Amino acid sequence: MTIKTLAAAVALTIIPAMSFAYECNSSKQKQASMSCAEGSVYDAQTGACVPTTG
């Protein structure tokens, strides 16, 4: 096997794996969206849905 073929095989193996790892890690940095049931709202202080009053 020549050096060029070996280098190409390594690059084609590593680059997609690195891309997948970056995408997997970057999703942790995104803010999660949360929806609450009807009649309740999200309270950022408690981190939970609380019933609406009124």
C-alpha positions as CSV (number, residue, x, y, z in Angstrom):
1,M,0.0,0.0,0.0
2,T,1.4,3.4,-0.9
3,I,1.8,6.3,1.4
4,K,-0.8,8.3,-0.5
5,T,-3.4,5.6,-0.3
6,L,-2.8,5.1,3.4
7,A,-3.0,8.8,4.0
8,A,-6.3,9.1,2.1
9,A,-7.8,6.1,3.9
10,V,-6.9,7.6,7.3
11,A,-8.3,11.0,6.3
12,L,-11.5,9.5,5.0
13,T,-11.9,7.6,8.3
14,I,-11.0,10.3,10.8
15,I,-12.7,13.4,9.3
16,P,-16.3,12.0,9.5
17,A,-15.7,10.8,13.0
18,M,-14.4,14.2,14.1
19,S,-17.4,15.9,12.5
20,F,-19.8,13.6,14.3
21,A,-18.0,14.2,17.6
22,Y,-18.2,18.0,17.1
23,E,-21.9,17.9,16.3
24,C,-22.6,15.7,19.3
25,N,-20.7,18.0,21.6
26,S,-22.1,21.2,20.2
27,S,-25.7,20.1,20.8
28,K,-25.0,20.5,24.5
29,Q,-24.3,24.2,24.0
30,K,-27.7,24.8,22.4
31,Q,-30.5,25.9,24.7
32,A,-33.2,23.2,25.3
33,S,-36.7,24.2,24.5
34,M,-39.4,23.2,26.9
35,S,-43.2,23.3,26.5
36,C,-45.6,23.2,29.4
37,A,-49.1,21.8,29.6
38,E,-52.0,24.1,29.0
39,G,-52.7,26.2,32.0
40,S,-49.1,26.3,33.1
41,V,-46.0,28.4,32.2
42,Y,-42.2,27.7,32.5
43,D,-40.6,29.3,35.5
44,A,-36.9,29.9,34.8
45,Q,-36.0,30.3,38.5
46,T,-37.3,26.8,39.5
47,G,-36.7,25.2,36.1
48,A,-40.2,23.7,36.0
49,C,-43.7,24.4,34.8
50,V,-45.9,26.1,37.3
51,P,-49.7,26.6,37.1
52,T,-50.9,30.0,36.0
53,T,-53.0,32.0,38.4
54,G,-56.0,34.1,37.5
